[in-house]
Amino acid sequence: MKASRGPRLAAAALTLALSTLALTGTAYAGTGVGDGKGGNTKETGGSDDTGIYAAARIQYSGSVAKGGGTGNVTSSDVNWTPPPCWYAPYLGAKDFKEKMSKDIESQMNTPGMGGHAGAALDELQRHYEDDYGWTDTPGYKDYNVDKDGKGMFWAGVENPDEPDILKRSSCNDIPFWVDNGEAPPPQYEEAIKPEMLAALAYQHMELPDTEVTLAPEAITKVNLPTWAWLDKAVFDEVQATAALNVPGFNIQATTTAKPVSLKLEPGTDDAQTYPSSGECTINTDGSIGEPWAKGKSDETPPCGLKYLRSSGDGTYKLRATITWEIAWTGTGGTGGDLPNGTFGNEQAVTVQEIQAVNR
């Protein structure tokens, strides 16, 4: 039996079904990686409190350069955001039937569950039990238990790092079936795919410290050029991988960040940078800038700054920000570029007046 999708299901059954199943934000909500100690792995997902296996698991793993990570990368494109939600495998047919039928029965026996809400639950039950469907949403016979082990029901997942609750909960279609090895129906554009995993890996990538080496170190003088540099050994490319591995559906994506430039912001307008843009590009050997050495005091540093006024009794907050070029590769030969990322921190610099002695 087929019918057009009506407002009752959209307004009532979807809300009731998804709130009842409590699919979003619990069974497989993503979390960040990195503990400042190098590469690690975190998984999300597992069994719910009834012991029914919630199969969808996104596993993040990342390698952090020497010195450990102190925070997540920030996209240089203000209009780019990771996916706020997605559809992913949830339960096999028998487990889904057990959970869904119990939840529907519980809701139907709730006092006051009548009118449109009761009718919506009845439609929902018929949808999974009696092949009741709509134009682009076919129904199921007995929850597809005759296909158990040959596919899974998929459901919406919220990205817990998305601050907009409306965006986070926008994957609100009722759970749908996907055969093992098959792609989800085309109307589910938010179904998890390698490029989405790449974006999630990007979101959870941790980058190393960006404290630059200075000469003079920490304390400099007014009008004295201060050299700044980063050795190749201090930082290197960073990778993070997000993978979803469930029976019949295995995809992953690895996002790689490579440092390409260093931006210096002196922390005061009474300063000038070298070069004047404050952007120090990466050298052919992978380093940035050039270490100071004896005999270079009268030279202009290729990367550095000069303060024009004393910091008095305080300090200036020099901010050093690295721009990272980010790309990804994924299952099936997929891949591409993501927006450049930035990550930086501040370090205190004391600037003193040069003392002159009159004779």
Secondary structure, DSSP 8 states (H G I E B T S, - for coil): -B----HHIIIIIHHHHHHHHT-TTTTT-------SSS-EEEE--EE-TTS-EE---EEEEEE--TT-EEEE-EES-TT----SEEEEEEE-HHHHHHHHHHHHHHHHTSTT--HHHHHHHHHHHHHHHB--BBTTB---BGGGGGGTTSEEEEEEEE-TT---HHHHT------EEEETT----TT-TTB--HHHHHHHHHHT-EEE----EEES-SEEETT--EEEEE-TTT---EEEEEEEEETTEEEEEEEEEEEEEEEEE-SSSSEEEESTT-EEEB-TTS-EE----TT-TTS--SSEEEESS--TTS-EEEEEEEEEEEEEEEGGGEEEEEEEEEEEEEEEEEEE-------
